[in-house]
Amino acid sequence: MNGKENLRRIIIATVISFIFFVAYDYFVIQPQAKKAKEAEKTTITKKVENKQQINNSIKNAKIIAEVKSKDFDIKIDEYGRISSFLLREKKFNEKGKELNLVSPKLPKPLELRFADKNLNKLEFSIPATANKKEIIIKNNPQTLIVTQNLNGLIVKKIITFYPNGRYDLKLKLSKNTKYFLSPGYRPSVAVDRLTIHGALIERKDGTLDIIEDGDAENKTVNDAIVVAGFDRYYTTLLFSEKPFKAVVVPDEEKNPILFIEDNKNINLIGYIGPKYVDTLASINKKLIDVVQYGVGTFFARNLFILLDFLYKLVGNWGVAIILLVVIVRILLFPLTYKGMVSMYKLKELAPKMKEIQLKYKNDPQKMQMHMMKLYKEHNANPLGGCLPLIIQIPIFYGIYKLLLYSIELKGAHFLWIKDLSAMDPYFILPILMGISMYIHQRLTPTNFQDKMQEKIFKFLPLIFTFMMATFPAGLVLYWTTNNILSILQQWIINKIMENKKKAKA
């Protein structure tokens, strides 16, 4: 393999991850985004509700109880639903207003529907009562009882609220009758073209059914333990260790709506709030699966475990990202070292390679044979420089997905950056990344046989600077740190090889 082919492989390996991002965004994510921005009105199949019930539900229902804590404010309406869930923490504010996680779409969390049409009409015409008008949660959970008398059918929702957004639900019926209980339509706060949003069902055996917006079809799962609606950062869910029957029905835009189907009393655990891994794990470790990263979930989830450990060690997400790069570089050092040495050797062999190319230009077979012999004699690997970069692509992609989906990084500060999950507002990091890439490029031994390839290679730092300008700052921090460590490694290896060359001479 000649130097020209080797260079071509290096360039392809360098840009392949970014080509993948652009293609995936254009062909997969953008079409989904168009569907997500369409009309807000939802229609559910006849099995669950009819047109009159939708109209009744859309009306502004009277608030009968309020649950307050330092982190959230919950309102319960006269149909026994959670009609509002406001996050009080400032980092969640949008345009100076507290964030409401309950979607304007139907159904609301804890909304009941009945198979009996008459009961459905009563459900949305007879108001419920609450045993308390206001609950203040400090350190301990507090219980609210919501009761509704549907002409003889007594429905009780005994709801115990916790400080972290969890709630325990005991649904009691005076007599058995088929009903459908919803965790609520997914939050509609963080819906964008870069991330997935929709619904998730986890089965007893741990397998997952992820139904993205636009892909929903009528479906029943008999052994579900989790039903969750989610957007990029937030979720509303119901969970039970005892399996239940989950029902998926599509709305007009084929977005998934979830229900639990039963006909008797049931005990469930619910949660509304940010998809904090620690919070979900504290409720039950199985709920960690609600945090999905789309394509690349395997890499992103495992990288988050390491990144979270480093954060808890140092107390800053930016420093944790830098330490993550250091760990990755240490793990890849043996391979990186060999690759860099091979690149240096190839540069030294350039005159001999040129001789072989000229001598056997009319006999490609002999040229290849003598090239391979030359590589073997000098222990040079023409692919050595590519392998470390190729191995880093899934790691880089995992970090990219991790920073897109991890609510923990939202509002995380590092030096001048106020949010590592968003772009650097001053473009300082992208510029530093471009400069560090250029310096590393200058230090890296190359053997260009084609002037055009050389020009393209020299423009890569500028191209990457513009491409990375709008990426999450945490990702650019990762890549910049990686470049700086590469510069240090390359400088050391160049010195070692120069000293060896002098000693040999």
Stockholm file with secondary structure:
# STOCKHOLM 1.0

chainA/1-505         MNGKENLRRIIIATVISFIFFVAYDYFVIQPQAKKAKEAEKTTITKKVENKQQINNSIKNAKIIAEVKSKDFDIKIDEYGRISSFLLREKKFNEKGKELNLVSPKLPKPLELRFADKNLNKLEFSIPATANKKEIIIKNNPQTLIVTQNLNGLIVKKIITFYPNGRYDLKLKLSKNTKYFLSPGYRPSVAVDRLTIHGALIERKDGTLDIIEDGDAENKTVNDAIVVAGFDRYYTTLLFSEKPFKAVVVPDEEKNPILFIEDNKNINLIGYIGPKYVDTLASINKKLIDVVQYGVGTFFARNLFILLDFLYKLVGNWGVAIILLVVIVRILLFPLTYKGMVSMYKLKELAPKMKEIQLKYKNDPQKMQMHMMKLYKEHNANPLGGCLPLIIQIPIFYGIYKLLLYSIELKGAHFLWIKDLSAMDPYFILPILMGISMYIHQRLTPTNFQDKMQEKIFKFLPLIFTFMMATFPAGLVLYWTTNNILSILQQWIINKIMENKKKAKA
#=GR chainA/1-505 SS CCHHHHHHHHHHHHHHHHHHHHHHIIIIIHHHHHHHTSCCCCCCCTTTCCHHHHHHHHSCCCEEEEEECSSEEEEEETTSCEEEEEECSGGGCBTTBCEECSCSSSCCTTCEEESSHHHHHHHTTSCCEESCSEEECSSSCEEEEEEEEETTEEEEEEEEECTTSEEEEEEEESSCCCEEECCCSCCCSSCCTTSCCEEEEEETTSCEEEEETTCCCCEEEEEEEEEEEECSSEEEEEEEEEEEEEEEEECTTCCEEEEEEESSCEEEEEEEEECCHHHHHHHCGGGGGGCCCSTTHHHHHHHHHHHHHHHHHHSCHHHHHHHHHHHHHHHHHHHHHHHHHHHHHHHHTHHHHHHHHHHTTTCHHHHHHHHHHHHHHTTCCTTTTTHHHHHHHHHHHHHHHHHHHCGGGTTCCBTTBSCTTSCCTTCHHHHHHHHHHHHHHHHSCCCCSCHHHHHHHHHHHHHHHHHHTTSCHHHHHHHHHHHHHHHHHHHHHHHHHHHHHHHHC
#=GC SS_cons         CCHHHHHHHHHHHHHHHHHHHHHHIIIIIHHHHHHHTSCCCCCCCTTTCCHHHHHHHHSCCCEEEEEECSSEEEEEETTSCEEEEEECSGGGCBTTBCEECSCSSSCCTTCEEESSHHHHHHHTTSCCEESCSEEECSSSCEEEEEEEEETTEEEEEEEEECTTSEEEEEEEESSCCCEEECCCSCCCSSCCTTSCCEEEEEETTSCEEEEETTCCCCEEEEEEEEEEEECSSEEEEEEEEEEEEEEEEECTTCCEEEEEEESSCEEEEEEEEECCHHHHHHHCGGGGGGCCCSTTHHHHHHHHHHHHHHHHHHSCHHHHHHHHHHHHHHHHHHHHHHHHHHHHHHHHTHHHHHHHHHHTTTCHHHHHHHHHHHHHHTTCCTTTTTHHHHHHHHHHHHHHHHHHHCGGGTTCCBTTBSCTTSCCTTCHHHHHHHHHHHHHHHHSCCCCSCHHHHHHHHHHHHHHHHHHTTSCHHHHHHHHHHHHHHHHHHHHHHHHHHHHHHHHC
//
